């Protein structure tokens, strides 16, 4: 009887934890968007590196783009690490995530504006521009979701 | 999914009926999927950093 009672209490405590962990759909959206952002940055990097290998992008432009990508990746890592510690997006959590992601969004915005200017091959330029715009949209989407726009 | 099933079996043993509630929670907002997504994102971000740093190191 005692063992059964303890098991019931343990199950109730576990369920309470699960309920707390499962009450924020916005958190799920942020997690999904972070995953998409990570994959998009990967696609940008791979495309840029391959274009550089094919001599379609000079080393100087490749360096600028990759340095900006590292900044985005690092911000993404911090956002992931922080999101893992929370069970819902309360006000302090939203502020923290916005502060983590804003520099990355600015960096990508700068790349969209100027990062592909040195790429002479039009096809390559357009491909990278499209990927950067897609990344910008994903990061902005996270910002909107965090701000309660979803 | 395997984790969710294991949890459901555990809860069902300890307290029948809770499993249905958990399934309901999962269906309603799918938030149980948050951790695997974050793990995947974290791994991808880390791989990206390694790739970029490798190129930068090679092109000093």
Backbone of each chain as ProteinMPNN parsed JSONL, in Angstrom:
{"seq_chain_A": "XXXXXXXXXXXXXXXXXXXXXXXXXXXXXXXXXXXXXXXXXXXXXXXXXXXXXXXXXXXXXXXXXXXXXXXXXXXXXXXXXXXXXXXXXXXXXXXXXXXXXXXXXXXXXXXXXXXXXXXXXXXXXXXXXXXXXXXXXXXXXXXXXXXXXX", "coords_chain_A": {"N_chain_A": [[0.853, -1.211, 0.0], [1.934, 1.202, 0.848], [3.988, 1.484, -1.012], [2.566, 1.676, -3.365], [1.24, 4.069, -2.923], [3.392, 5.844, -2.82], [4.291, 5.598, -5.395], [2.139, 6.674, -6.748], [2.219, 9.309, -5.87], [4.695, 10.088, -6.874], [4.171, 9.871, -9.569], [2.255, 11.844, -9.874], [3.737, 14.121, -9.282], [5.567, 14.055, -11.372], [3.802, 14.344, -13.477], [2.847, 16.914, -12.986], [5.159, 18.357, -13.507], [5.413, 17.822, -16.184], [3.148, 19.041, -17.161], [3.743, 21.723, -16.698], [5.897, 21.932, -18.398], [4.66, 21.691, -20.821], [3.035, 23.81, -21.549], [3.315, 25.91, -23.366], [2.897, 26.885, -26.49], [4.139, 28.686, -28.084], [6.77, 28.484, -27.392], [7.421, 26.081, -28.569], [7.235, 26.844, -31.218], [9.326, 28.701, -31.385], [11.491, 26.994, -30.919], [11.309, 25.379, -33.177], [11.769, 27.272, -35.193], [14.358, 28.081, -34.55], [15.73, 25.771, -35.169], [15.29, 25.679, -37.94], [16.599, 28.037, -38.641], [19.248, 27.387, -37.964], [19.794, 25.407, -39.84], [19.531, 26.867, -42.179], [21.587, 28.785, -41.994], [23.686, 27.018, -42.184], [23.338, 26.196, -44.826], [23.863, 28.588, -46.168], [26.58, 28.982, -45.519], [27.801, 26.665, -46.63], [27.198, 26.999, -49.333], [28.535, 29.388, -49.878], [31.202, 28.692, -49.305], [31.647, 26.678, -51.177], [31.307, 28.144, -53.534], [33.422, 29.871, -53.276], [35.527, 28.064, -53.479], [35.215, 27.433, -56.119], [36.108, 29.668, -57.227], [34.325, 31.775, -57.533], [33.607, 33.584, -55.679], [35.449, 36.067, -54.047], [38.124, 35.647, -51.61], [38.027, 37.608, -49.615], [35.338, 38.489, -49.466], [34.145, 36.073, -48.813], [35.23, 35.63, -46.317], [34.091, 37.748, -44.84], [31.366, 37.094, -44.919], [31.347, 34.573, -43.677], [32.321, 35.213, -41.149], [30.246, 36.785, -40.18], [28.294, 34.837, -40.177], [29.257, 33.131, -38.184], [28.799, 34.704, -35.963], [26.008, 34.733, -35.975], [25.492, 32.003, -35.599], [26.607, 31.633, -33.049], [24.96, 33.281, -31.506], [22.624, 31.915, -31.934], [23.219, 29.475, -30.669], [23.371, 30.321, -28.015], [20.757, 31.168, -27.668], [19.413, 28.742, -27.964], [20.474, 27.289, -25.793], [19.514, 28.824, -23.667], [16.712, 28.664, -24.074], [16.274, 26.022, -23.508], [16.237, 26.028, -20.791], [13.892, 27.086, -19.903], [10.314, 26.914, -19.285], [8.213, 28.226, -20.191], [7.363, 31.182, -22.096], [7.786, 33.782, -20.424], [7.745, 37.304, -19.496], [10.466, 38.241, -18.737], [11.96, 36.18, -19.962], [11.318, 36.512, -22.643], [12.457, 39.025, -23.139], [15.15, 38.453, -22.696], [15.691, 36.604, -24.771], [15.17, 38.181, -27.039], [17.209, 40.079, -26.73], [19.39, 38.419, -27.086], [19.157, 37.645, -29.73], [18.918, 39.925, -31.354], [21.433, 41.28, -32.201], [22.343, 39.358, -34.021], [20.33, 39.348, -35.937], [20.627, 41.923, -36.928], [23.174, 41.713, -38.029], [22.739, 39.846, -40.089], [20.96, 41.311, -41.6], [22.652, 43.338, -42.502], [24.311, 41.827, -44.127], [22.521, 41.024, -46.079], [22.048, 43.453, -47.279], [24.653, 44.316, -48.103], [26.431, 42.196, -48.283], [26.77, 40.58, -50.523], [27.765, 42.012, -52.583], [30.292, 41.898, -53.655], [30.294, 39.666, -55.19], [30.729, 38.469, -58.282], [29.634, 36.651, -60.076], [26.455, 36.262, -61.254], [24.45, 34.316, -60.833], [25.377, 32.917, -58.583], [25.451, 35.018, -56.765], [22.72, 35.627, -56.573], [21.717, 33.242, -55.517], [22.914, 33.096, -52.985], [21.991, 35.468, -51.926], [19.277, 34.902, -51.775], [19.245, 32.836, -49.883], [20.227, 34.227, -47.663], [18.202, 36.113, -47.305], [16.134, 34.413, -46.658], [17.07, 33.419, -44.236], [17.059, 35.774, -42.764], [14.323, 36.249, -42.68], [13.466, 34.046, -41.177], [14.732, 34.492, -38.693], [13.571, 36.92, -38.028], [10.996, 36.042, -37.787], [11.207, 34.514, -35.477], [11.659, 36.538, -33.656], [9.224, 37.873, -33.8], [7.496, 35.885, -32.888], [8.453, 35.619, -30.275], [7.834, 38.103, -29.277], [5.193, 37.875, -28.976], [3.619, 37.939, -31.166], [2.545, 35.81, -32.47]], "CA_chain_A": [[0.0, 0.0, 0.0], [2.837, 2.337, 0.971], [4.711, 1.582, -2.278], [1.602, 2.145, -4.357], [0.985, 5.485, -2.602], [4.592, 6.591, -3.22], [4.296, 5.606, -6.865], [1.105, 7.617, -7.178], [2.706, 10.67, -5.599], [5.776, 10.339, -7.845], [3.544, 10.065, -10.882], [1.593, 13.154, -9.86], [4.788, 15.151, -9.351], [6.083, 14.007, -12.743], [2.775, 14.909, -14.342], [2.832, 18.368, -12.762], [6.319, 18.878, -14.246], [5.103, 17.697, -17.599], [2.156, 20.073, -17.468], [4.456, 22.996, -16.759], [6.755, 21.918, -19.583], [3.913, 21.59, -22.063], [1.95, 24.778, -21.639], [3.637, 27.059, -24.175], [3.028, 26.527, -27.901], [5.089, 29.638, -28.672], [8.096, 27.913, -27.151], [7.599, 25.066, -29.612], [7.467, 27.575, -32.472], [10.683, 29.249, -31.296], [12.413, 25.855, -31.083], [11.251, 24.981, -34.593], [12.414, 28.322, -35.984], [15.803, 28.013, -34.288], [16.208, 24.628, -35.947], [15.299, 26.112, -39.342], [17.666, 29.049, -38.766], [20.537, 26.677, -37.942], [19.979, 24.721, -41.128], [19.679, 27.887, -43.22], [22.96, 29.294, -41.887], [24.522, 25.949, -42.741], [23.216, 26.241, -46.285], [24.592, 29.791, -46.593], [28.014, 28.713, -45.396], [28.22, 25.649, -47.601], [27.11, 27.609, -50.666], [29.605, 30.382, -49.976], [32.5, 28.0, -49.34], [31.752, 25.988, -52.477], [31.484, 29.18, -54.552], [34.797, 30.355, -53.108], [36.392, 27.018, -54.043], [35.073, 27.517, -57.579], [36.633, 31.01, -57.579], [33.212, 32.659, -57.881], [33.583, 34.619, -54.621], [36.809, 36.286, -53.531], [38.362, 35.281, -50.21], [37.652, 38.709, -48.718], [33.882, 38.432, -49.276], [33.851, 34.81, -48.12], [35.608, 35.844, -44.919], [33.088, 38.622, -44.218], [30.102, 36.362, -44.769], [31.511, 33.513, -42.675], [32.449, 35.841, -39.824], [28.883, 37.157, -39.773], [27.584, 33.575, -39.9], [29.704, 32.651, -36.864], [28.069, 35.511, -34.982], [24.621, 34.238, -35.957], [25.524, 30.666, -34.991], [26.861, 31.762, -31.613], [23.721, 33.807, -30.921], [21.675, 30.8, -31.991], [23.583, 28.535, -29.602], [22.97, 30.908, -26.729], [19.284, 31.144, -27.626], [19.039, 27.336, -27.737], [20.833, 26.938, -24.409], [18.587, 29.512, -22.762], [15.352, 28.137, -24.271], [16.212, 24.715, -22.834], [16.089, 26.196, -19.33], [12.596, 27.674, -19.56], [9.153, 26.083, -19.624], [7.27, 29.094, -20.882], [7.924, 32.481, -22.454], [7.313, 34.927, -19.635], [8.331, 38.584, -19.937], [11.937, 38.238, -18.661], [12.498, 35.242, -20.962], [11.173, 37.145, -23.961], [13.468, 40.089, -23.211], [16.463, 37.801, -22.808], [15.835, 36.035, -26.117], [15.267, 39.296, -27.99], [18.556, 40.637, -26.582], [20.354, 37.465, -27.648], [19.014, 37.486, -31.183], [18.942, 41.195, -32.102], [22.687, 41.508, -32.943], [22.409, 38.407, -35.138], [19.395, 39.828, -36.955], [21.272, 43.099, -37.527], [24.28, 41.192, -38.827], [22.186, 39.239, -41.312], [20.414, 42.43, -42.364], [23.8, 43.981, -43.173], [24.756, 40.919, -45.191], [21.513, 41.082, -47.152], [22.247, 44.733, -47.964], [25.983, 44.53, -48.679], [27.34, 41.046, -48.213], [26.971, 39.852, -51.785], [28.124, 42.99, -53.609], [31.562, 41.537, -54.284], [30.152, 38.42, -55.938], [30.547, 38.872, -59.682], [28.767, 35.696, -60.764], [25.086, 36.645, -60.905], [23.724, 33.159, -60.306], [25.872, 32.69, -57.22], [24.995, 36.149, -55.959], [21.278, 35.477, -56.33], [21.504, 32.074, -54.641], [23.318, 33.467, -51.624], [21.063, 36.522, -51.509], [18.017, 34.224, -51.438], [19.457, 32.134, -48.608], [20.355, 35.232, -46.603], [16.857, 36.671, -47.094], [15.375, 33.361, -45.983], [17.568, 33.415, -42.859], [16.561, 37.004, -42.158], [12.889, 36.042, -42.433], [13.32, 33.08, -40.075], [15.12, 35.155, -37.445], [12.512, 37.908, -37.741], [9.847, 35.247, -37.342], [11.441, 34.168, -34.064], [11.472, 37.772, -32.913], [7.779, 38.14, -33.752], [6.911, 34.87, -32.001], [8.857, 35.937, -28.897], [7.139, 39.327, -28.86], [3.783, 37.578, -28.779], [2.903, 38.23, -32.389], [1.944, 34.589, -33.023]], "C_chain_A": [[0.884, 1.255, 0.0], [3.553, 2.59, -0.365], [3.799, 2.144, -3.368], [1.363, 3.649, -4.173], [2.162, 6.341, -3.072], [4.643, 6.698, -4.739], [3.283, 6.613, -7.393], [1.576, 9.053, -6.992], [3.784, 11.04, -6.613], [5.194, 10.633, -9.221], [2.883, 11.435, -10.96], [2.615, 14.284, -9.97], [5.334, 15.222, -10.784], [5.082, 14.637, -13.699], [2.726, 16.42, -14.21], [3.982, 19.011, -13.539], [6.034, 18.885, -15.732], [4.109, 18.775, -18.019], [2.835, 21.426, -17.605], [5.28, 23.061, -18.041], [5.957, 22.005, -20.877], [2.911, 22.701, -22.271], [2.276, 25.968, -22.523], [3.902, 26.65, -25.626], [4.017, 27.449, -28.598], [6.511, 29.125, -28.523], [8.421, 26.867, -28.22], [7.909, 25.735, -30.95], [8.885, 28.146, -32.503], [11.711, 28.143, -31.529], [12.478, 25.436, -32.545], [11.992, 25.996, -35.455], [13.919, 28.357, -35.76], [16.427, 26.877, -35.091], [16.31, 24.992, -37.432], [16.434, 27.114, -39.581], [19.033, 28.372, -38.83], [20.816, 26.022, -39.289], [20.197, 25.719, -42.26], [21.081, 28.497, -43.182], [23.934, 28.279, -42.472], [24.514, 25.977, -44.263], [23.96, 27.455, -46.851], [26.088, 29.504, -46.613], [28.507, 27.741, -46.474], [28.232, 26.228, -49.014], [28.26, 28.585, -50.882], [30.976, 29.703, -50.118], [32.707, 27.303, -50.686], [31.978, 26.995, -53.599], [32.904, 29.741, -54.49], [35.783, 29.362, -53.72], [36.372, 27.048, -55.568], [35.517, 28.886, -58.11], [35.526, 31.971, -58.017], [33.041, 33.773, -56.854], [35.013, 34.807, -54.132], [36.913, 35.912, -52.052], [37.858, 36.349, -49.251], [36.15, 38.691, -48.432], [33.479, 37.182, -48.509], [34.11, 34.984, -46.618], [34.54, 36.672, -44.192], [31.801, 37.863, -43.928], [30.231, 35.301, -43.675], [31.656, 34.083, -41.26], [31.079, 36.258, -39.288], [28.083, 35.902, -39.416], [27.983, 33.017, -38.529], [28.956, 33.409, -35.773], [26.628, 35.017, -34.846], [24.555, 32.87, -35.274], [25.708, 30.747, -33.468], [25.623, 32.301, -30.886], [22.665, 32.704, -30.875], [21.938, 29.783, -30.889], [23.138, 29.046, -28.241], [21.455, 30.876, -26.575], [18.781, 29.728, -27.34], [19.281, 26.959, -26.273], [19.863, 27.576, -23.418], [17.173, 28.908, -22.869], [15.187, 26.778, -23.586], [15.947, 24.858, -21.334], [14.714, 26.708, -18.923], [11.447, 26.769, -19.977], [8.049, 26.91, -20.272], [7.924, 30.443, -21.143], [7.271, 33.594, -21.637], [8.083, 36.172, -20.082], [9.862, 38.621, -19.863], [12.584, 37.321, -19.705], [12.435, 35.846, -22.36], [12.261, 38.208, -24.147], [14.855, 39.494, -23.431], [16.693, 37.277, -24.223], [15.961, 37.123, -27.174], [16.681, 39.89, -27.944], [19.627, 39.719, -27.181], [20.344, 37.49, -29.171], [19.149, 38.785, -31.98], [20.266, 41.463, -32.835], [22.821, 40.595, -34.164], [21.512, 38.863, -36.283], [19.989, 41.038, -37.683], [22.389, 42.673, -38.48], [23.794, 40.614, -40.155], [21.6, 40.323, -42.213], [21.503, 43.153, -43.15], [24.31, 43.129, -44.338], [23.8, 40.97, -46.383], [21.721, 42.345, -47.988], [23.554, 44.772, -48.747], [26.851, 43.306, -48.861], [27.628, 40.356, -49.526], [27.429, 40.775, -52.913], [29.396, 42.605, -54.368], [31.484, 40.272, -55.13], [29.782, 38.754, -57.38], [29.606, 37.941, -60.436], [27.33, 35.907, -60.302], [24.289, 35.508, -60.26], [24.087, 32.881, -58.856], [25.381, 33.789, -56.284], [23.52, 35.985, -55.599], [20.982, 34.337, -55.364], [21.81, 32.44, -53.181], [22.382, 34.536, -51.064], [19.741, 35.91, -51.035], [18.126, 33.514, -50.092], [19.534, 33.12, -47.452], [18.988, 35.852, -46.28], [15.982, 35.685, -46.336], [15.776, 33.296, -44.499], [17.037, 34.625, -42.092], [15.086, 36.841, -41.782], [12.666, 35.103, -41.251], [13.641, 33.739, -38.735], [14.082, 36.208, -37.043], [11.261, 37.212, -37.233], [9.98, 34.859, -35.876], [11.17, 35.395, -33.203], [9.989, 38.081, -32.73], [7.103, 37.159, -32.796], [7.214, 35.192, -30.537], [8.069, 37.138, -28.379], [5.644, 39.117, -28.695], [2.943, 37.856, -29.998], [2.232, 37.031, -32.994], [0.648, 34.184, -32.323]], "O_chain_A": [[0.635, 2.22, -0.723], [3.707, 3.732, -0.797], [4.21, 2.975, -4.178], [1.294, 4.4, -5.146], [1.973, 7.414, -3.644], [4.99, 7.741, -5.295], [3.544, 7.318, -8.368], [1.356, 9.905, -7.853], [3.797, 12.15, -7.145], [5.66, 11.519, -9.937], [2.946, 12.105, -11.991], [2.388, 15.277, -10.661], [5.534, 16.306, -11.332], [5.458, 15.368, -14.615], [2.579, 17.13, -15.205], [3.816, 20.066, -14.151], [6.37, 19.832, -16.443], [4.221, 19.349, -19.103], [2.534, 22.187, -18.525], [5.356, 24.104, -18.691], [6.509, 22.352, -21.921], [2.009, 22.559, -23.097], [1.57, 26.974, -22.447], [4.973, 26.141, -25.957], [4.657, 27.062, -29.576], [7.348, 29.305, -29.407], [9.549, 26.784, -28.706], [8.741, 25.252, -31.718], [9.562, 28.082, -33.529], [12.687, 28.339, -32.254], [13.553, 25.174, -33.084], [12.754, 25.621, -36.345], [14.675, 28.636, -36.691], [17.527, 27.016, -35.626], [17.29, 24.656, -38.096], [17.135, 27.045, -40.59], [19.876, 28.739, -39.649], [21.932, 26.08, -39.806], [20.957, 25.452, -43.19], [21.695, 28.702, -44.229], [24.884, 28.639, -43.167], [25.549, 25.804, -44.905], [24.61, 27.358, -47.892], [26.768, 29.755, -47.608], [29.513, 27.989, -47.137], [29.154, 25.98, -49.791], [28.882, 28.601, -51.944], [31.794, 30.098, -50.948], [33.797, 27.336, -51.257], [32.755, 26.733, -54.518], [33.509, 30.046, -55.518], [36.742, 29.75, -54.386], [37.365, 26.735, -56.224], [35.324, 29.208, -59.282], [35.78, 32.889, -58.797], [32.402, 34.787, -57.133], [35.709, 33.835, -53.838], [35.91, 35.868, -51.34], [37.322, 36.03, -48.19], [35.734, 38.859, -47.285], [32.585, 37.22, -47.663], [33.325, 34.549, -45.776], [34.137, 36.342, -43.077], [31.223, 37.971, -42.846], [29.335, 35.146, -42.845], [31.167, 33.496, -40.294], [30.79, 36.106, -38.101], [27.294, 35.906, -38.471], [27.14, 32.491, -37.801], [28.531, 32.822, -34.778], [26.102, 34.9, -33.74], [23.663, 32.617, -34.465], [25.057, 30.03, -32.709], [25.28, 31.84, -29.797], [21.915, 32.58, -29.907], [21.007, 29.288, -30.253], [22.599, 28.299, -27.425], [20.933, 30.595, -25.496], [17.841, 29.54, -26.569], [18.415, 26.389, -25.61], [19.443, 26.942, -22.451], [16.523, 28.672, -21.85], [14.094, 26.428, -23.141], [15.488, 23.916, -20.687], [14.399, 26.762, -17.734], [11.578, 25.961, -20.897], [7.086, 26.375, -20.822], [8.909, 30.805, -20.5], [6.336, 34.254, -22.09], [8.962, 36.096, -20.941], [10.503, 38.999, -20.843], [13.631, 37.651, -20.264], [13.367, 35.713, -23.154], [12.903, 38.272, -25.195], [15.63, 39.981, -24.254], [17.76, 37.481, -24.803], [16.765, 37.005, -28.098], [17.278, 40.168, -28.984], [20.635, 40.185, -27.712], [21.387, 37.372, -29.816], [19.464, 38.743, -33.17], [20.227, 41.845, -34.005], [23.343, 41.0, -35.202], [21.887, 38.775, -37.452], [19.868, 41.16, -38.902], [22.526, 43.202, -39.584], [24.377, 40.872, -41.208], [21.728, 40.261, -43.436], [21.308, 43.53, -44.306], [24.689, 43.647, -45.388], [24.222, 40.96, -47.54], [21.595, 42.331, -49.213], [23.582, 45.2, -49.901], [27.89, 43.367, -49.519], [28.612, 39.626, -49.644], [27.475, 40.363, -54.072], [29.562, 42.929, -55.544], [32.48, 39.85, -55.717], [28.692, 39.247, -57.667], [28.87, 38.374, -61.323], [27.017, 35.753, -59.121], [23.561, 35.706, -59.288], [23.22, 32.643, -58.015], [24.952, 33.524, -55.161], [23.128, 36.184, -54.449], [20.11, 34.448, -54.502], [21.043, 32.121, -52.273], [22.028, 34.513, -49.885], [19.164, 36.337, -50.034], [17.215, 33.582, -49.266], [18.971, 32.877, -46.384], [18.666, 36.083, -45.115], [15.188, 36.073, -45.479], [14.924, 33.139, -43.623], [16.623, 34.519, -40.938], [14.662, 37.247, -40.7], [11.785, 35.335, -40.423], [12.911, 33.565, -37.76], [13.762, 36.36, -35.864], [10.557, 37.725, -36.362], [9.004, 34.871, -35.125], [10.533, 35.304, -32.154], [9.553, 38.494, -31.655], [6.25, 37.544, -31.997], [6.351, 35.057, -29.67], [7.686, 37.191, -27.211], [4.911, 40.036, -28.328], [1.723, 37.995, -29.91], [1.437, 37.17, -33.923], [0.038, 33.179, -32.686]]}, "seq_chain_B": "XXXXXXXXXXXXXXXXXXXXXXXXXXXXXXXXXXXXXXXXXXXXXXXXXXXXXXXXXXXX", "coords_chain_B": {"N_chain_B": [[9.253, 10.366, -29.62], [9.516, 7.609, -28.634], [10.338, 8.169, -26.004], [8.105, 9.495, -25.01], [6.245, 7.418, -25.058], [7.376, 5.659, -23.224], [7.188, 7.169, -20.933], [4.435, 7.327, -20.712], [3.776, 4.653, -20.233], [4.98, 4.305, -17.768], [3.572, 6.124, -16.17], [1.02, 5.076, -16.426], [1.221, 2.674, -15.086], [1.677, 3.537, -12.485], [-0.447, 5.241, -12.027], [-3.388, 4.855, -13.323], [-5.059, 6.362, -16.139], [-3.796, 8.772, -16.122], [-2.163, 8.659, -18.299], [-3.812, 9.081, -20.51], [-4.349, 11.762, -20.229], [-1.852, 12.872, -20.607], [-1.371, 12.225, -23.281], [-3.29, 13.8, -24.378], [-2.305, 16.338, -23.778], [0.013, 16.313, -25.307], [-1.061, 16.143, -27.865], [-2.477, 18.524, -28.041], [-0.675, 20.745, -28.082], [1.824, 19.834, -28.896], [4.195, 20.262, -27.554], [6.015, 18.585, -26.357], [7.853, 17.962, -28.228], [9.76, 19.929, -28.205], [12.385, 19.775, -26.959], [13.949, 17.822, -28.541], [14.052, 19.292, -30.95], [15.467, 21.558, -30.178], [17.872, 20.375, -29.413], [18.732, 19.41, -31.878], [18.98, 21.825, -33.295], [20.977, 23.069, -31.763], [23.131, 21.355, -32.229], [23.472, 21.679, -34.988], [24.122, 24.419, -35.126], [26.57, 24.359, -33.806], [28.071, 22.694, -35.51], [28.09, 24.321, -37.757], [29.63, 26.47, -36.871], [32.102, 25.226, -36.521], [32.671, 24.527, -39.18], [32.866, 27.056, -40.428], [34.949, 28.225, -38.969], [37.009, 26.525, -39.587], [37.411, 27.05, -42.311], [38.199, 29.747, -42.15], [40.542, 29.505, -40.684], [42.114, 28.08, -42.451], [42.438, 29.944, -44.409], [43.767, 31.988, -43.332]], "CA_chain_B": [[8.091, 9.468, -29.468], [9.792, 6.502, -27.69], [10.357, 8.697, -24.643], [6.715, 9.772, -24.632], [5.598, 6.123, -24.793], [7.937, 5.138, -21.973], [6.593, 7.961, -19.858], [3.023, 6.945, -20.599], [3.721, 3.338, -19.58], [5.343, 4.52, -16.365], [2.466, 6.781, -15.488], [-0.125, 4.177, -16.413], [1.469, 1.699, -14.024], [1.542, 4.196, -11.189], [-1.751, 5.869, -11.838], [-4.152, 4.727, -14.57], [-5.848, 7.542, -16.475], [-2.898, 9.91, -16.355], [-1.623, 8.509, -19.65], [-4.735, 9.732, -21.464], [-4.196, 13.204, -20.057], [-0.578, 13.23, -21.227], [-1.578, 12.17, -24.729], [-4.097, 14.981, -24.703], [-1.386, 17.477, -23.731], [0.9, 16.227, -26.467], [-1.836, 16.432, -29.072], [-2.952, 19.903, -28.049], [0.302, 21.745, -28.509], [3.047, 19.19, -29.403], [5.375, 20.857, -26.931], [6.976, 17.559, -25.974], [8.866, 17.913, -29.279], [10.656, 21.08, -28.087], [13.778, 19.417, -26.658], [14.662, 17.271, -29.702], [14.289, 20.369, -31.907], [16.545, 22.396, -29.637], [19.11, 19.577, -29.509], [19.108, 19.395, -33.293], [19.428, 23.185, -33.627], [22.26, 23.281, -31.089], [24.153, 20.579, -32.935], [23.699, 22.328, -36.282], [24.854, 25.671, -34.895], [27.953, 23.989, -33.456], [28.718, 22.205, -36.733], [28.295, 25.489, -38.615], [30.767, 27.232, -36.328], [33.32, 24.46, -36.854], [32.901, 24.636, -40.623], [33.302, 28.421, -40.732], [36.259, 28.446, -38.344], [37.969, 25.724, -40.355], [37.724, 27.804, -43.531], [38.92, 30.959, -41.758], [41.875, 29.094, -40.259], [42.856, 27.668, -43.646], [42.662, 31.089, -45.263], [44.369, 32.96, -42.414]], "C_chain_B": [[8.368, 8.302, -28.504], [9.78, 6.978, -26.238], [8.945, 8.915, -24.155], [5.998, 8.467, -24.272], [6.075, 5.529, -23.474], [7.329, 5.855, -20.773], [5.146, 7.541, -19.627], [2.895, 5.606, -19.88], [4.002, 3.468, -18.094], [4.167, 5.105, -15.604], [1.257, 5.862, -15.37], [-0.002, 3.131, -15.308], [1.192, 2.315, -12.664], [0.142, 4.737, -10.965], [-2.549, 5.855, -13.135], [-4.996, 5.978, -14.841], [-4.969, 8.741, -16.771], [-2.371, 9.859, -17.797], [-2.499, 9.214, -20.686], [-4.566, 11.245, -21.42], [-2.92, 13.679, -20.757], [-0.701, 13.239, -22.743], [-2.343, 13.396, -25.191], [-3.194, 16.214, -24.757], [-0.514, 17.485, -24.982], [0.15, 16.609, -27.733], [-2.165, 17.913, -29.148], [-1.893, 20.869, -28.553], [1.636, 21.156, -28.977], [4.31, 19.654, -28.724], [6.394, 19.841, -26.467], [8.095, 17.488, -26.992], [9.906, 19.016, -29.148], [12.109, 20.671, -27.898], [14.524, 18.815, -27.841], [14.984, 18.34, -30.753], [15.453, 21.236, -31.455], [17.883, 21.662, -29.701], [19.639, 19.597, -30.939], [19.671, 20.762, -33.704], [20.803, 23.458, -33.027], [23.397, 22.576, -31.806], [24.495, 21.236, -34.275], [24.476, 23.629, -36.13], [26.324, 25.373, -34.609], [28.714, 23.518, -34.691], [29.04, 23.369, -37.677], [29.524, 26.28, -38.163], [32.073, 26.534, -36.686], [33.671, 24.611, -38.322], [33.481, 26.007, -40.975], [34.717, 28.677, -40.179], [37.36, 27.692, -39.088], [38.385, 26.469, -41.624], [38.584, 29.015, -43.188], [40.362, 30.625, -41.355], [42.74, 28.746, -41.47], [43.195, 28.837, -44.555], [43.14, 32.293, -44.49], [44.317, 34.35, -42.841]], "O_chain_B": [[7.538, 8.026, -27.637], [9.28, 6.285, -25.352], [8.612, 8.566, -23.022], [5.239, 8.414, -23.304], [5.29, 4.97, -22.708], [7.004, 5.248, -19.753], [4.695, 7.418, -18.488], [2.025, 5.432, -19.028], [3.353, 2.829, -17.266], [3.814, 4.632, -14.523], [0.557, 5.862, -14.356], [-0.99, 2.754, -14.678], [0.559, 1.703, -11.804], [-0.385, 4.696, -9.853], [-2.399, 6.756, -13.961], [-5.566, 6.574, -13.928], [-5.331, 9.614, -17.56], [-2.163, 10.896, -18.428], [-2.0, 9.856, -21.61], [-4.634, 11.92, -22.448], [-2.897, 14.726, -21.404], [-0.199, 14.143, -23.411], [-2.076, 13.954, -26.256], [-3.304, 17.033, -25.669], [-0.327, 18.517, -25.626], [0.683, 17.326, -28.579], [-2.13, 18.494, -30.232], [-2.193, 21.731, -29.378], [2.506, 21.908, -29.418], [5.401, 19.462, -29.261], [7.54, 20.204, -26.205], [9.183, 17.006, -26.674], [10.862, 19.035, -29.923], [12.983, 21.17, -28.608], [15.639, 19.249, -28.132], [16.047, 18.308, -31.371], [16.315, 21.603, -32.252], [18.91, 22.266, -30.01], [20.834, 19.777, -31.175], [20.701, 20.844, -34.372], [21.683, 24.006, -33.69], [24.485, 23.127, -31.969], [25.664, 21.334, -34.646], [25.384, 23.91, -36.912], [27.213, 26.058, -35.115], [29.867, 23.897, -34.896], [30.097, 23.408, -38.306], [30.346, 26.7, -38.978], [33.035, 27.179, -37.103], [34.836, 24.803, -38.67], [34.457, 26.109, -41.72], [35.56, 29.272, -40.851], [38.491, 28.165, -39.199], [39.566, 26.513, -41.967], [39.583, 29.28, -43.858], [41.286, 31.382, -41.653], [43.927, 29.067, -41.519], [44.114, 28.754, -45.37], [42.963, 33.44, -44.898], [44.799, 35.232, -42.13]]}, "name": "protein", "num_of_chains": 2, "seq": "XXXXXXXXXXXXXXXXXXXXXXXXXXXXXXXXXXXXXXXXXXXXXXXXXXXXXXXXXXXXXXXXXXXXXXXXXXXXXXXXXXXXXXXXXXXXXXXXXXXXXXXXXXXXXXXXXXXXXXXXXXXXXXXXXXXXXXXXXXXXXXXXXXXXXXXXXXXXXXXXXXXXXXXXXXXXXXXXXXXXXXXXXXXXXXXXXXXXXXXXXXXXXXXXXX"}
